[in-house]
Amino acid sequence: MPSTLVHVALAGLLAAALLPDDYFDRRAVVIVLGVTVLPDLDVFFGFLIDGAHRSLGHTLLLPGLAALLLAADLRVRERSTVRRLLGPGGGPVSSVGVAAFVVAGIGLDYVVNGANLFWPLHDQFYTANGKAVVSNQRGFVQTFLDLSPEPPSDSSGGNGGSQPRTTDNTHYSTGVDPSAGKEKQNVERVFPLVRSG
């Protein structure tokens, strides 16, 4: 699982690449980085909702709704709230924020161990763990769009059965919520900075 540091680093790169020079300043970067951290705040809801981490904040419905509200505010409304709060650069800064939310906030977790992208409409974790190869026997083979159910992961990260991973049978260990259910006394809480890369 990528650490928050890795999420923020990718968001910083996106801000540097996507923000116009006129609006690229400390405040804009802080906004983009702050928005990128939001999906992982769902870890704190794991105590209240089973499987909340990588579901509640990692659904693509949130940035989709944010993009619709942003478009309505910037293009339909006579006086934009975003521009009033953030100034003339509010449109580009908030748009890059939504992009960073999707790519750096949700996308990294989708690529590493998966995310529940359509929760609560569809409760299944998806992972981008495919391959694309050219074979002299089978031609072009790709498995990125394999829609067969993925087995649930056990606490060690392995696959245990043949049922799709859902909020009922999937738990991601974090420093806030290391194990499903009640933790034993003096449980080790690991907050990763970097694990590989």
C-alpha positions as CSV (number, residue, x, y, z in Angstrom):
1,M,0.0,0.0,0.0
2,P,1.5,3.4,-1.0
3,S,2.2,5.7,2.0
4,T,0.6,9.1,2.2
5,L,4.1,10.5,1.4
6,V,4.0,8.7,-2.0
7,H,0.4,9.9,-2.7
8,V,1.5,13.5,-1.9
9,A,4.7,13.3,-4.0
10,L,2.7,12.2,-7.1
11,A,0.2,15.0,-6.5
12,G,3.0,17.5,-6.3
13,L,4.3,16.2,-9.7
14,L,0.8,16.5,-11.1
15,A,0.4,20.1,-9.8
16,A,3.8,21.1,-11.3
17,A,2.8,19.5,-14.7
18,L,-0.8,20.6,-14.9
19,L,-1.1,24.0,-13.2
20,P,-0.6,27.0,-15.5
21,D,2.5,29.1,-14.6
22,D,0.2,32.0,-13.6
23,Y,-1.5,30.0,-10.9
24,F,1.4,27.7,-9.8
25,D,2.2,29.0,-6.3
26,R,2.5,27.7,-2.7
27,R,-1.2,28.0,-2.0
28,A,-2.3,26.1,-5.1
29,V,0.2,23.3,-4.4
30,V,-1.0,23.0,-0.8
31,I,-4.6,22.8,-2.0
32,V,-3.8,20.1,-4.5
33,L,-1.8,18.1,-1.9
34,G,-4.5,18.5,0.7
35,V,-7.2,17.2,-1.7
36,T,-5.0,14.2,-2.5
37,V,-4.9,13.1,1.1
38,L,-8.7,13.1,1.5
39,P,-9.4,9.5,0.1
40,D,-7.2,7.9,2.8
41,L,-9.1,9.6,5.6
42,D,-11.6,6.8,5.2
43,V,-9.3,4.7,7.4
44,F,-10.7,6.5,10.4
45,F,-14.2,5.3,9.5
46,G,-13.1,1.6,9.6
47,F,-14.1,1.5,13.3
48,L,-17.7,2.4,12.3
49,I,-18.1,0.8,8.9
50,D,-16.6,-2.6,8.1
51,G,-14.3,-2.4,5.1
52,A,-14.5,1.5,5.0
53,H,-10.8,1.9,4.1
54,R,-10.3,1.9,0.4
55,S,-14.1,2.0,-0.1
56,L,-15.7,5.1,1.5
57,G,-13.1,7.6,0.2
58,H,-11.8,5.6,-2.8
59,T,-15.1,5.5,-4.7
60,L,-15.0,7.2,-8.1
61,L,-18.4,8.7,-7.3
62,L,-16.8,11.4,-5.1
63,P,-14.5,12.9,-7.8
64,G,-17.3,12.5,-10.3
65,L,-19.7,14.4,-8.2
66,A,-17.0,17.0,-7.4
67,A,-16.3,17.4,-11.1
68,L,-20.0,18.0,-11.9
69,L,-20.4,20.5,-9.0
70,L,-17.2,22.3,-10.1
71,A,-18.3,22.5,-13.8
72,A,-21.7,23.8,-12.7
73,D,-20.1,26.4,-10.4
74,L,-17.5,27.6,-13.0
75,R,-19.7,27.5,-16.1
76,V,-23.4,27.7,-15.2
77,R,-23.5,30.0,-12.1
78,E,-23.4,33.7,-12.6
79,R,-21.0,34.2,-9.7
80,S,-18.6,31.3,-9.1
81,T,-18.0,30.3,-5.4
82,V,-14.7,28.6,-6.3
83,R,-13.4,31.8,-7.9
84,R,-14.7,33.9,-5.0
85,L,-12.8,31.7,-2.5
86,L,-9.7,30.9,-4.5
87,G,-9.4,33.9,-6.8
88,P,-9.1,33.9,-10.6
89,G,-7.0,30.7,-10.5
90,G,-9.8,28.8,-8.7
91,G,-10.9,26.9,-11.8
92,P,-7.5,25.5,-12.8
93,V,-6.5,24.8,-9.1
94,S,-9.7,23.0,-8.3
95,S,-9.6,21.1,-11.5
96,V,-6.1,19.9,-10.9
97,G,-7.2,19.0,-7.4
98,V,-9.9,16.7,-8.7
99,A,-7.4,15.2,-11.1
100,A,-4.9,14.6,-8.3
101,F,-7.7,13.1,-6.1
102,V,-8.3,10.5,-8.9
103,V,-4.8,9.8,-10.0
104,A,-2.7,10.2,-6.9
105,G,-5.3,9.7,-4.2
106,I,-7.4,6.8,-5.6
107,G,-5.3,5.6,-8.6
108,L,-2.2,4.6,-6.6
109,D,-4.3,2.5,-4.3
110,Y,-6.2,1.0,-7.3
111,V,-2.8,-0.1,-8.7
112,V,-1.5,-1.4,-5.4
113,N,-3.8,-4.0,-3.8
114,G,-7.0,-2.5,-5.1
115,A,-9.8,-0.1,-4.3
116,N,-13.6,-0.3,-4.1
117,L,-14.1,2.0,-7.0
118,F,-17.9,2.0,-7.3
119,W,-18.9,1.7,-3.6
120,P,-21.7,1.9,-2.4
121,L,-23.4,1.2,-5.8
122,H,-21.3,-1.9,-6.4
123,D,-19.4,-3.5,-3.5
124,Q,-16.3,-5.1,-5.1
125,F,-12.6,-4.2,-4.9
126,Y,-10.8,-3.8,-8.3
127,T,-7.1,-4.0,-8.9
128,A,-5.0,-3.0,-12.0
129,N,-2.8,-6.1,-12.0
130,G,-2.8,-7.2,-15.5
131,K,-0.4,-7.7,-18.3
132,A,-0.1,-7.0,-22.0
133,V,2.1,-9.4,-24.1
134,V,2.6,-10.5,-27.7
135,S,2.9,-14.2,-28.1
136,N,3.9,-16.2,-31.2
137,Q,1.3,-18.8,-30.1
138,R,-1.6,-16.7,-28.8
139,G,-1.1,-13.3,-30.4
140,F,-1.8,-10.2,-28.4
141,V,-2.9,-11.1,-24.9
142,Q,-4.0,-8.5,-22.3
143,T,-5.5,-9.2,-18.8
144,F,-6.1,-5.6,-17.6
145,L,-9.8,-5.9,-18.4
146,D,-10.3,-9.3,-16.9
147,L,-13.7,-9.1,-15.3
148,S,-13.7,-12.5,-13.6
149,P,-14.2,-12.3,-9.8
150,E,-11.1,-11.9,-7.8
151,P,-10.6,-14.0,-4.7
152,P,-10.7,-12.3,-1.4
153,S,-7.4,-11.4,0.3
154,D,-6.5,-12.7,3.7
155,S,-4.7,-10.7,6.4
156,S,-1.3,-11.6,4.9
157,G,-2.3,-10.1,1.5
158,G,-2.7,-13.5,-0.2
159,N,-5.9,-14.8,-1.9
160,G,-7.9,-17.2,0.1
161,G,-11.0,-18.2,-1.8
162,S,-12.9,-17.6,-5.0
163,Q,-15.4,-15.0,-3.9
164,P,-15.0,-11.3,-5.0
165,R,-13.4,-9.0,-2.5
166,T,-16.0,-6.8,-0.8
167,T,-16.2,-4.7,2.3
168,D,-17.5,-7.7,4.2
169,N,-14.4,-9.9,3.6
170,T,-11.5,-7.4,2.9
171,H,-9.5,-5.4,5.4
172,Y,-6.4,-3.4,4.7
173,S,-4.0,-3.1,7.6
174,T,-3.0,0.4,8.5
175,G,-1.4,2.2,11.4
176,V,-4.8,3.4,12.5
177,D,-6.6,0.1,12.1
178,P,-4.0,-2.8,12.0
179,S,-6.5,-5.7,12.0
180,A,-10.1,-6.4,11.4
181,G,-12.1,-6.3,14.6
182,K,-10.8,-5.4,17.9
183,E,-7.0,-5.2,18.2
184,K,-5.1,-7.0,21.0
185,Q,-3.4,-4.8,23.6
186,N,0.0,-3.3,22.5
187,V,-0.6,-4.1,18.9
188,E,2.1,-2.8,16.6
189,R,0.9,0.2,14.5
190,V,3.0,0.7,11.3
191,F,2.8,3.9,9.4
192,P,4.8,3.3,6.2
193,L,6.8,6.1,4.6
194,V,8.2,4.2,1.6
195,R,8.2,0.4,1.1
196,S,9.6,0.0,-2.4
197,G,10.2,2.0,-5.6
